[in-house]
Structures are given as C-alpha cells and as structure tokens.
Amino acid sequence: MRGIARLALLASALAALVACGPICGFGASLSLSNARVDPSYSCPYPANNLPYDIHASIDAKNTSGIISLQLRSIEETWMNIAAHGNWTGTKGAYGTVSITRFSPGSIGPGVGATIRFVLSFECTNSGAGAETWGDFSFKFVVKTNGGDYTISPNHHRLTFGG
C-alpha cells in the first residue's frame, strides 16, 4: 500500500513538473549571436541634453525542442571606454538600464528570431571646437523564463562638431 502511495505522489510531482516546463522554462536554452548597435551618432551643434536613439538587435535561437522561451527584459550596461578631443564626459563612466520594450516577446522551440530594441541616450554639444568623440561599449543580458543570457555587441561612437 505504501508503494502505491509513493508511486502516486511521484506521478503527481512528475505531472506538475511537466506542466510547469513551458512556463518555468525547464530545459530551455537560448543561443545569442550577432549583437549590434548603431555604430555612430553625430551630436548636432548646439544641443543640450538632446535625446537620441541607438537601435540594437540580437540574433537569438531557442535551441530547446519543446519549450517556448518568454523574454522578460533586457538589461543593458554601457561604459565610456575611450574619448578624444574636448570630451567633457568621464572616461570609465557607466550605467545600467532595464529595457522592457523589445520584439519579439517570445521565441518558440527550435525557432530563431532577431530581438530588436532601442537604447535611449542624450548628448550635449556646446561647440567642441575640435574633432571630439566618445566610444561606448555595451553588455546585454537577455532575461527569460529559462535563465539569463549575456552578449556584447559592437561599440557606439558619439561624435561632436562645431
């Protein structure tokens, strides 16, 4: 009798685990490649905290044969890695932002897709007077129901004239 009860309990636990799989992301795996951002932007003169968009994309493939991956957010970390000319920002400055607007919102089993989103930046140009630029690196962490996946794209250069 105890054996039947244990077997029933094990069967119930296994059924719950199988039912949770697509929601909880068990067995899911995401392969990321070819991450890219707009390579440059030229800040016009004059500009004061002028917002501009950096378009970003990541090629992704759900390598699971049975689980659909739900994309929850993308954590973006940027860092100023180089500067030239009359750059007034701080080399080494960095920030992190959680991106919640992206497309698509899910990737089916065995399916590839390009995740697209926009990074919001600002620039101020009060007249650099010489060739001036700052280079930024990025790191993206794609957060899904099956775990977090990290990739770094190309760099972005912010240039100034005037």
N, C-alpha and C positions, 0 to 999 in steps of 0.2 A: 504494500500500500504506500509506504514512504517513497519507494522508487517511482511510482506513478505520479505522486505529488511533485517530486523533484523534476521529473520529466515535463510535467505540465508547466511548472514555474520556468524552467529553462526554455520551453517553447514560447511562452508568453514574452520572456525577455528578448528572445531572438526576433519575434514578430515586431516588438516595439523598436528594436534596433534597425530592422529592415525598413520599417515605416518611416523612421526618423532619417534614414540615409539621405534622401533627396533634400530634406530640409536642413539637416545638421551638417551636410557636406562630407560625411564619412566616405573615404575612398576617392575624394576629388583631388585633382591635380591640374594646375594651370601652368602652361609654358608661355613665358613672355619673351618677345624679341622685337627688334627694330623700333625701339622707343625713339621719338624725335620731337623736337620743339622748333618753332620758327628760329632760324639761325641768327637773325638780327632785327633790330628796330632802330630807326634814327629819330631821336627826340627833336622836335622842331624848336626853333627859337622864335619868340620867347615861349616858355612853358613853365607852369607852376603846379606841381602835383597832378600832371596830366595823366589820366588813366589810359592804359593801352592793354591790348590782349595779346598773349602769346598762345598760339594754337599748338596743342600737343596731341600725340597719338601713340598708341602702343599696340602692336600686333599680339594677339593672345590666342592660345588654343587650349581648349578643355580636353585634356588627354584621358579623362575618365570615359569609360564606355557606357556608364549608366547614370551618372549624377549630373544634374544641371547646376551650374555654379551661379549664385546670386552675387553680383558685385554690390558691396555695401558702401564703400567710399574709396577715395584715393588720397593718400597722404603725400603731399608734395613738400619737399625740403629743398630750398635754394641756398646757394652760397656765392658771394662775390669772391672769385678766385684770382682775378687779375684786374689791373687798372692801368691806364696810360693817360698822359697829358694832365689836364687840370681837373681830374676826377676828384669830387669833393666827398664822395661816399667812403666808407671804411672797408678796406680790403679785409676779407675774413668775415664780414657781416653775413648773417644768415637768418632764415626764418622758416617756419613750418605752417602749412595751411591744410585743412581738410577740405577736399573737393567732393561735393555731393551731387553736382550736375555733370553727368557724363552719359555716354551712349555707347553700347547697349547696356541694359541693366542686368542682363543675364547671358550666359553662354551655355548652350546645350551640350550634351555628351558628345564628344568626338568632333565638335564644331570649332572652327576658327573664326575670329572676328577682329576688327580693329576698334579699339576703345578710343573714343575721341572726347576731348575736354578742352577747356580754356583756362589759362592761368591769368589772373589779373595783376598787372604791375602798374607803377606810376613812374613818371620822370619829371625832373625839374631842370630846365635849361635857361640859365640867366646869361648865357654868352660865354662859351668855353674859351674862345679866342685861339684855340689850337686844336689839333686833332686829339680828341678825348674819347675814351671808351672804357667800359667795364665789362668783364666777362663773367658769366654766371653758370655754375654747374647745378644740376638738379638730381634728385633721387625721388623716385615714385614708389610707394608701397600700395599695391592694389589689395584691398581688404575684401575677402569673400567669405561666404559661409563655410568654405573648405580650408581657410587659412589665409595667411598674408604672403604676398609675393612681391619681391623687390627688383627694380631695374633702374638703370641710369641712362638718360638719353644724351644726345649731343649737347654742346654748350650754346648759350644765347649771348650775343653781344649787343649791348646798348651803346649807341654812338651819339655824339653831340657835335653840332656845328655851331657856327655863329661867331 
